[in-house]
Every structure is written in structure tokens, then in C-alpha cells.
Amino acid sequence: MIGAILPIALDVVRGLASPASTPATRATAGASFNEALAAAASDAVKTLKGSEATSMAGLEGKVSVQQVTENVMNAERTLQTSLAIRDKAVAAYQQISQMQI
């Protein structure tokens, strides 16, 4: 379930890449926004998958309740951060689409 999010998120991030940016400008400017966003999305998916695995191990009795709780809370923070970033991106897109040309 969580693994299905990563390809969609990466496709969206790739769509944000500027077609005018060249490798030379990217090298001098450091990591581009889409690369940073792709890395953040990948890390978020890894965190959610890790939390899911810990929860399953907790159900099997292999992990303590405290570890399960900590991982679930970490996953919740990650999800809230991802949703906040998505909301800001949507709001920015809406503002840009309402600008007069």
C-alpha cells in the first residue's frame, strides 16, 4: 500500500523539474528542488514502511509496545509533514493559476 505512493510522488516531482535547467547550472546551484523533494518523499516512504514493519513485528510479539508506539508516532509526524508540504504546493499552484497574464 505505502509502496504505491513512491512512484506517484516521484512522477509528480519529475514534472516540477525545469526544462531550461542544464547540468552545468544544476552543478553550481547544488541540489535542485525536485531532487530534494524526491529525496524527502523517498525518506517518508521508508519511514512509513519501517513503521508498518515494526507494527507487524509488534503484533507477532517480537517488538516491545514502546518501540511500536515510537515508530507509529514517527510515522504520524512524517505523514503530517508530507500533507503540509502537499497543501502548500496546492495553494501555491492555485495562486499561480489565478494570476493575470
FIPA-178613 format. One record per residue: residue in one letter; x, y, z of N, C-alpha, C, O in turn; residue number from 1. Coordinates in steps of 0.2 Angstrom, whole numbers, plus 2048, in hexadecimal, padded with zeros to 3 digits. Example, Ala and Ser with C-alpha at 12.3 -4.5 7.8 and 13.67 -1.06 7.14 Angstrom:
residues 2
miba|nc1|nc2|nc3|cac1|cac2|cac3|cc1|cc2|cc3|oc1|oc2|oc3|setor
A|842|7E4|827|83E|7EA|827|842|7F0|827|847|7EF|82A|1
S|840|7F5|823|844|7FB|824|840|800|827|843|806|828|2
***
This chain:
residues 101
miba|nc1|nc2|nc3|cac1|cac2|cac3|cc1|cc2|cc3|oc1|oc2|oc3|setor
M|804|7FA|800|800|800|800|804|806|800|803|80B|7FC|1
I|809|807|805|80D|80D|805|812|80D|7FF|814|812|7FD|2
G|814|807|7FD|819|807|7F7|816|80A|7F1|81A|80C|7EC|3
A|80F|80A|7F0|80C|80D|7EA|80D|814|7EA|80C|817|7E5|4
I|80E|817|7F0|80E|81F|7F0|815|821|7ED|815|826|7EA|5
L|81A|81E|7EE|821|820|7EB|821|822|7E4|823|827|7E2|6
P|81F|81D|7E0|81F|81E|7D8|81B|824|7D6|81D|828|7D2|7
I|815|825|7DA|811|82B|7D8|814|831|7DA|814|836|7D7|8
A|817|831|7E0|81A|837|7E3|820|839|7DF|822|83F|7DD|9
L|824|834|7DC|82A|836|7D8|828|838|7D1|82B|83D|7CF|10
D|822|836|7CF|820|839|7C8|81E|840|7C9|81F|844|7C4|11
V|81B|842|7CE|819|848|7D0|81F|84D|7D0|81F|852|7CD|12
V|824|84A|7D4|82A|84E|7D5|82E|84F|7CE|830|855|7CD|13
R|82E|84A|7CA|831|84B|7C4|82E|850|7BF|831|853|7BB|14
G|827|850|7C0|823|855|7BC|825|85D|7BE|824|861|7BB|15
L|828|85D|7C4|829|864|7C7|830|866|7C4|832|86C|7C5|16
A|834|862|7C1|83B|864|7BF|83A|869|7BA|836|869|7B5|17
S|83F|86E|7BA|83F|873|7B5|842|870|7AE|848|86E|7AF|18
P|83F|871|7A9|842|86E|7A3|848|873|7A0|84C|870|79D|19
A|848|879|7A3|84E|87D|7A1|854|87C|7A5|859|87F|7A3|20
S|854|878|7AA|85A|878|7AE|85E|873|7AB|85C|86D|7A9|21
T|865|874|7AB|86A|870|7A8|86E|86D|7AD|86E|86F|7B3|22
P|871|868|7AC|876|864|7B1|87B|869|7B3|87D|869|7B9|23
A|87D|86E|7AF|882|873|7B2|87F|877|7B7|882|879|7BC|24
T|879|87A|7B6|876|87E|7BB|874|87A|7C1|874|87D|7C7|25
R|872|874|7C0|870|870|7C6|877|86E|7CA|876|86E|7D1|26
A|87C|86D|7C7|882|86C|7CB|884|872|7CF|887|871|7D5|27
T|884|878|7CD|886|87E|7D1|881|880|7D6|882|882|7DB|28
A|87A|87E|7D5|875|880|7D9|874|87B|7DF|870|87C|7E4|29
G|877|875|7DE|876|870|7E3|870|86C|7E1|86E|86B|7DC|30
A|86D|868|7E6|867|864|7E5|861|868|7E3|860|86D|7E6|31
S|85E|866|7DE|858|86A|7DC|852|868|7E0|852|863|7E4|32
F|84D|86C|7DF|847|86B|7E3|844|864|7E2|842|861|7E7|33
N|843|862|7DC|840|85C|7DB|844|856|7DE|841|851|7E0|34
E|84B|857|7DE|84F|851|7E1|84E|851|7E8|84E|84C|7EB|35
A|84E|857|7EB|84D|857|7F3|846|855|7F4|845|851|7F9|36
L|841|856|7F0|83A|854|7F2|83A|84D|7F1|836|849|7F4|37
A|83D|84A|7EC|83D|843|7EA|840|83F|7F0|83E|83A|7F2|38
A|846|842|7F3|849|83F|7F8|845|83F|7FE|845|83A|802|39
A|841|844|800|83D|845|805|837|840|805|835|83C|80A|40
A|834|83F|7FF|82F|83A|7FE|831|833|7FF|82E|82F|802|41
S|837|832|7FC|83A|82B|7FD|83B|829|804|83A|824|807|42
D|83E|82E|808|83F|82D|80F|839|82C|813|838|828|818|43
A|833|830|811|82D|82F|814|82A|828|813|827|825|818|44
V|82B|826|80D|828|81F|80C|82C|81A|810|829|815|812|45
K|833|81B|810|837|816|814|835|816|81B|834|811|81F|46
T|833|81C|81E|831|81D|825|82A|819|826|829|816|82B|47
L|826|81A|821|81F|817|822|820|810|821|81C|80C|825|48
K|824|80D|81D|825|806|81C|828|803|822|826|7FE|825|49
G|82D|807|825|830|804|82B|82B|804|831|82B|7FF|835|50
S|827|809|832|822|809|837|81D|803|836|81B|800|83B|51
E|81B|802|830|816|7FD|82E|81A|7F6|830|816|7F1|833|52
A|820|7F5|82F|823|7EF|830|824|7EE|838|823|7E8|83A|53
T|825|7F3|83B|826|7F3|843|81F|7F1|846|81F|7EE|84B|54
S|81A|7F4|843|813|7F3|845|811|7EB|844|80F|7E8|849|55
M|813|7E8|83F|812|7E1|83E|816|7DD|842|814|7D8|845|56
A|81C|7DF|844|821|7DC|848|81E|7DC|84F|81E|7D7|853|57
G|81B|7E2|851|817|7E3|857|812|7DE|858|810|7DB|85E|58
L|80E|7DD|853|808|7D8|853|80A|7D1|854|807|7CD|857|59
E|810|7D0|852|813|7C9|852|817|7C8|859|819|7C3|85B|60
G|817|7CD|85D|81A|7CD|863|822|7CE|863|825|7CC|868|61
K|825|7D0|85E|82C|7D0|85D|82F|7D7|85F|835|7D7|860|62
V|82B|7DC|860|82D|7E2|861|829|7E5|867|823|7E3|868|63
S|82C|7E9|86B|828|7EC|871|823|7F1|86F|823|7F4|86A|64
V|81E|7F2|873|819|7F7|872|81B|7FE|871|819|802|86D|65
Q|820|7FF|875|824|806|875|827|807|86E|826|80D|86B|66
Q|82A|802|86B|82D|803|865|828|804|85F|829|808|85B|67
V|822|800|860|81D|801|85B|81A|808|85C|819|80B|857|68
T|819|80A|862|816|811|863|81A|816|860|818|81B|85D|69
E|821|816|861|826|81B|85F|826|81B|857|826|820|854|70
N|826|815|854|826|815|84D|81F|817|84A|81F|81B|845|71
V|81A|816|84D|813|818|84A|813|820|84B|811|823|846|72
M|815|823|851|815|82A|851|81A|82D|84C|818|833|84A|73
N|820|82A|84B|824|82D|846|821|82D|83F|822|831|83B|74
A|81E|827|83E|81A|827|837|815|82C|837|813|82F|831|75
E|811|82D|83C|80C|833|83C|80F|839|83B|80C|83D|837|76
R|815|83B|83E|818|841|83D|81A|842|835|819|847|832|77
T|81D|83D|833|81F|83D|82C|819|83E|827|819|842|822|78
L|813|83A|829|80D|83B|824|80B|842|825|809|845|820|79
Q|80A|845|82B|808|84C|82C|80C|851|828|80A|856|825|80
T|813|850|828|818|854|824|816|854|81D|816|859|819|81
S|815|84E|81B|814|84D|813|80E|850|811|80D|853|80C|82
L|809|84F|815|802|853|814|803|85A|814|800|85E|810|83
A|807|85D|819|808|864|819|80B|867|812|80A|86C|810|84
I|810|863|810|814|865|80A|80F|864|804|80F|869|800|85
R|80B|85F|804|806|85F|7FE|802|864|7FE|800|867|7F9|86
D|7FF|866|804|7FA|86C|805|7FD|872|802|7FA|876|7FF|87
K|804|874|804|807|87A|802|808|87A|7FB|808|87F|7F7|88
A|80A|874|7F8|80B|874|7F1|804|875|7ED|804|878|7E8|89
V|7FF|872|7EF|7F8|873|7EC|7F6|87B|7ED|7F4|87D|7E8|90
A|7F8|87E|7F2|7F6|885|7F3|7FA|889|7EF|7F7|88E|7EC|91
A|800|887|7EE|805|88B|7EA|802|88B|7E2|802|890|7DF|92
Y|801|885|7E0|7FE|883|7DA|7F8|887|7D8|7F7|88A|7D3|93
Q|7F3|887|7DD|7ED|88B|7DC|7EE|893|7DC|7EB|896|7D8|94
Q|7F3|895|7E0|7F5|89C|7DF|7F8|89E|7D8|7F6|8A3|7D5|95
I|7FC|89A|7D6|7FF|89B|7CF|7FA|89B|7CA|7FA|89F|7C5|96
S|7F5|896|7CA|7F0|895|7C5|7EB|89B|7C5|7E8|89C|7C0|97
Q|7EB|89F|7CB|7E6|8A4|7CB|7E9|8AB|7C9|7E6|8B0|7C8|98
M|7F0|8AB|7C7|7F3|8B1|7C5|7F1|8B3|7BE|7F0|8AE|7BA|99
Q|7F1|8B9|7BD|7EF|8BC|7B7|7F5|8BC|7B2|7FB|8BE|7B5|100
I|7F5|8BA|7AC|7FA|8BA|7A8|7FB|8C1|7A4|800|8C2|7A0|101
***
